[in-house]
């Protein structure tokens, strides 16, 4: 188990380093940051002053190592646009993003697990094909388009839900539904395949021979084993949702980390952009490691792989 943990930790560190290199390189490839900060009407002298003030006159490797060293202790620098510490901005906005991600994941599980069970029980019937078509449509549907449809229908026409802003739980309903659609197809297919495999197992045939009810066989025996990979992969789906919340938060004007990233990109606030990319990547890496560890605990064969 220790070797398994060490291997996963090394992979996580390599992925984190790769993300840091890409985040740093992409902000530099977007143009001269000193000119972006100074503005289009700035003189060469103004640009030179800003370049020295922010350390942009140093070699790129030196700038990268300096950023990595400060990021390792939680110092992501100061925002050019908000005039505040980047770490504080992310800390203030993170609860909104986490609430949105958890809402989307819960909704996805509530929909995908029953659909997967129904498709498995009615395997190779029109019900099974209908569930797979619905999952395919959900995967192909653009999130921003679905968000606009929900805003027009439930926000403007019916007036049931607020269409934008951060407030009470009702503000997370429509964004949570849109975010859930990105995870429902994968979770539905995983539940379906797990249930089909479980229903064909020997212990299910034994349970039927004992005269157990259909509901008991599905709920207490088949679903318990089929849900193991679904629960473990849910952590990975949550990471995907947090990363994909940038579009959803922008559409619904939720002031979370995703909306902060969009504001920073539009204002050329590269310290915030770098920090948001790194933080979301680290959260995804941590969730992926948690899913790997959970799988290893549930299946000892993975620890020896």
ABEGO torsion letter per residue (X at the ends): XAAAAAAAAAAAAAAAAAAAAAAAAAAAAAEBAAAAAAEAABBAAAAAAAAAAAGAABBAAAAAAAAAAAAAAGBAEBBAAAGBBAAAAAAAAAAAAAAAAAAAAAAAAAAAAAAAAAAAAABGBAAAAAAAAAAAAAAABBAAAAAAAAAAAAAAAAGABBABEBBBAAAAAAAAAAAAAAAAAAAAAAAAAAAAAAAABAAAAAAAAAGBBAAAAAAAAAAAAAAAAAAAAAAAAAAAAAAAAAAAAAAAGBBBAAAAAAAAAAAGBAAAAAAAAAAAAAAAAAAAAAAAAAAAAABAAAAAX
